[in-house]
Amino acid sequence: MVDARGNAYAHNIGYGNRLTAFDIGPDGSLGDRRVWAEAGADHPDGICVDAEGAVWYADVGNRRCVRGAGGR
């Protein structure tokens, strides 16, 4: 997912229970992989950005949606 500021996010890479962010290069390549937020015992599976620019993820294991606290 890419937000309005051009930040790329991914969720649950390798079941790491975290949200990962990347910079997008001029050629569209992804770089500077970093942990944007730790999800603890949550199971992120699905991600979106709301009208305020906050990142949300679906926590499938706990049947809820969570507003991400990291990086913002």
Summary of the structure (lengths in Angstrom):
residues: 72
radius of gyration: 11.9
end to end distance: 15.9
largest distance: 38.0
contacts: 194
relative contact order: 0.23
helix: 4%
strand: 50%
